[in-house]
């Protein structure tokens, strides 16, 4: 059974702190790993990672994939209250022999709270 | 942990027919459920927010007469794609918020339903 596990499930830090969110997976036919940020409504896309060891950055957020360890981390530096959200990790799989990705397997998310 | 079951996981139908997708919270009560649509290699797109006992709130650009949502109980929401056409072919996923942990913001996702309209 395909599985994506995120840790911690919840995290409370103070503004300005740096946080690291973890995602590990056990899936067949791995295609890519995605990170989302979800506040009140729809998750918003952050990163898609397909290659191991290549860091992706967007402002204060960065993420990297380790295919050997079957895991990924999401780092947020100099956190702000606006970073408070649920961070979702999801894995896209190849479902068909033709190579087309079909859907996502999500982790349960990390609920991050940034206190002023 | 909390489980959200979505059914069917895959459905193929002819153009012009209607298809119903169910989203069930198996071991918790869900006052709010969300329906998303996902195109290949793209992020989830929120279609509507389904609230138990009241009308769903649709996102801009989503036809409410096309995508009927019913949340008749605290454990079941349904999405009906009416008069489906090939352009409705997509991956639909629901998520649910546990009534007991509503303050935490934690969401539980269904496995998704792949709709193919011929």
Contacts between the chains, C-beta under 8 A, distances in Angstrom:
chain1	res1	chain2	res2	distance
A	9	B	106	7.9
A	10	B	104	7.1
A	34	B	43	7.7
A	36	B	43	6.8
A	36	B	44	7.4
A	38	B	107	6.8
A	41	B	34	7.3
A	41	B	46	5.4
A	41	B	49	7.1
A	42	B	34	7.3
A	42	B	36	6.6
A	42	B	44	5.9
A	42	B	45	6.8
A	42	B	46	3.3
A	42	B	59	7.9
A	43	B	43	6.9
A	43	B	44	5.5
A	44	B	43	7.0
A	45	B	43	3.7
A	86	B	105	5.6
A	86	B	106	6.9
A	86	B	107	6.5
A	100	B	40	6.9
A	101	B	40	6.3
A	101	B	41	6.8
A	102	B	91	7.2
A	102	B	114	6.4
A	103	B	38	7.3
A	103	B	91	5.2
A	103	B	93	7.5
A	103	B	111	7.7
A	103	B	112	4.7
A	103	B	114	6.7
A	104	B	38	7.3
A	104	B	93	7.7
A	104	B	112	7.3
A	106	B	109	4.9
A	108	B	1	7.0
A	108	B	106	7.3
A	108	B	108	7.1
A	109	B	106	6.7
A	109	B	107	6.7
A	111	B	104	5.8
A	111	B	105	5.8
A	111	B	106	6.1
